[in-house]
Amino acid sequence: MIARLVGWSGRNPFLVLFATAFLAVAGIWAVRNTPLDAIPDLSDVQVIVYTEMPGQAAQVVEDQVTYPLATALLSVPRARVVRAFSYFGVSFLYVVFEDGTDIYWARSRVLEYLNGAAGRLPTSVTPVLGPDASGVGWVYQYVLRSETEPLVELRALQDWDLRYRVAATPGVAEVASVGGYVRQYQVVADPVRLRGYGIGLAELREAIRAATGEA
């Protein structure tokens, strides 16, 4: 078999060169156009629902937030399973969809069902969707350092400038700030002077809110 193949190749050099050139061109095209991934994404199509309920025990979060949301999300079309976790002051729900489901279609369906379940939640609770990132996405961390600027200025730079620039980068799903000092203003009230002016704490709070609100 091999001897006949070698003999045929010797008698037809043009066809051999043509086949070799064709395979070389096809190989170059495949290398340039075939999508390759060093870490294949084999994770499930899932949507994360995150809800904060500050100061409440895990059992309270389970009864008032996690259970109503889980029962509502069980009927989402093409949802395969709903995994729910309740912790101190926070609730997580993972809605896992069937393979091949478009992630943006899944997020829109989950958002619709969350709007329908909002009436069953406490008034101060607002569930939000997690970032539209895969379960095998990379996490990149960076640190802001300065020899002259205090931590509050670095945190302000991160929150009001850098995070928006990074979020606009293609492929970035979410930018979370950790550490530093968040800029805030505190008002220390003197009860004696307030009583002398006939002003209560509620009136002071409303005056500060009206003076600092945007209009």
N, C-alpha and C positions, 0 to 999 in steps of 0.2 A: 504493500500500500504506500509506504513512504517512498520506495524507489520509483514507483509510477508517478507520484506527486512531484518528486524532484525532476524526473524526466520531462513531465509535462511543463513544469516551470521553465526548464532550459529551452524547450521548443517554443515557448510563448513569452518571451521577456517583456514585450509591450504590455500584455495583459497583467503581468505580475507588477510592473512598475505603476500601471494605472490603479490597480487595487491597493498598492502600498500608499500612493498619494491620496487616494480617496479615504483610506482609514486614518491617515495622518490628519487630513483636514477635518474629518468627523470627530477625531479625538480632541483637536484644538477647539472646535465649536462646543463640544460637550463640556470641556473644562471651563470655558468662558461663560456658558449659559446655564449649566446645571446648578441649581441652588444647593449649597452645602452648609451644614450646620455642625459645628464641633460637638455641641450638646443637643441632640434631638429633643424636641419638646413632646414628651409623651404624657404630659399631665392632662387631667380632665378639664373640660370646659366648665368653669365655675365662676359664680358671681358671689362676692363677699358683701354681706350687709353688716354694717357696724353701727352700734347704737350706744350712746353714753347715757348713764343715769347716775350722776355723781352722788356719792354718799349712801347708796343703797346696798344692802347685803345681796349676796348672790342669789339667795332664795327669792327675795323680792324682785330682783331683775328677771329671774326665771318666770315667775308668775305673771308679772305685769308687762313684760316686753318680749322675752324669748318665746314663750309658749304662744301668745297671739300671733306673732310674726311667723313662727314655724308652721302653724296650722294654716295660715293664709297662703304661704309660699308653696305648700305641698301640691297645690292645684295649678302651679305654673305649667304651661304647655312644654312638653319635652323635658321636664325636670325629672331626673332619675332618682335623686336622693337629696334630702335636706339635713345637714348636720348642724346642730345648735350647741353653743357653749355659753354658759353664764358665769361671769366672774363678779368680783366686787366692783360695782359701779359701771359695768360694761357688758355688752352682749355681742356675740359673734354668730352669724349664720352663714353657712356655706351651701349654696344651691348648686348642685352638680347636675349638668345637663348631659344628654346623649351625645355620643361622639359625632362629630361633623356639624354640630350646631354653631351658627355664627355667633361670636361673642357679643357683638353689638346688638343683635336681635335678642339674645338672652338678657342683656342688661336692660333693654327697653321693656321687656315683658316683666322682669322683676320690679322695675320702677312702677309700672302700672299697678301691680298687685300691692306694692307698698303704699301707694296712694289710697287704695281701697281699704287697707288695714289701719290707716292712720287714726280713724275714729275709735279704734279699740285700745289705743295707747294713751298713757297719761299726757296731759296737755303740754308738759315741758319736755317731752321726749321726741326727738326727730331722728329717725334712722337714715343713714346715708350709705351709698354704695362705695365699695372699695375701689382702688385703682384698677383700670383695665389692663392688668399685666398678667403674664403667665406665671404659673407656679414655679417655673425654673428660671425666672428672670434674675438678672444680676443685680446686686446691691452695691452701689458705689458710695463711698463715704469720703468727705473732705472736711478739713478743719481750717477755720479762720484764725490766724494768729497776728498779733501786733505788739510791738514794743511800747507803743505810745497810747493807743486807743483802749479804753476800758471795755469790759465784756458787754455792757449794755449797748455800746455803739456798734460792736461787731454783730450782735444779735439784730439790731435795727438794720444794718447793712444786709444781713442775710434775708430778713423777712421782707424788706421793701425794695430790694434791688436784685441780689444774686439769685434768689429762688425763682423769680420770674424769667430770668435769662436762662437758667438751667431747665426750667419747665418747658421752654420753647424749643429745646433741642430735640430733634427727631429721635424717637425711641424711648423718651423719658415719660414714665407713667405718673410718677408722683414725686414730690420733693418735700421731705419732712425735716423740720428744724428741731434740733435737740441741743440743750445746754445754753449757756449764756444767761443773761438777765433780760427778760422782756420789759420793754419800756412801759412804765405805768406812773400814774400820778395819784398821790394819796392826800386826802384832806383830813386833818386831825381837828375834830370839833371840840370846843370848850363848852361843856354843858352849862357852866355858870353864866358865861356871857350870852349864850343862846337864850337862857331863861330870862336874862335881863332885857333882851330885845323882844321877848315873846315869840321866839321862833322854835319850832320843834325839829327833831331830826328828820321827820318825813318831809317837811317843807324844805329843809336844807338839801336833802337828796334830790328832790324834784327840781330845785333851782340849779343845782350843779348839772343835772341831766339836761335841762333845757339850755344851759349856757354852753355845754360841750357838744350838743347834738348837731348834726349836719342838716341843712335845709336848702 
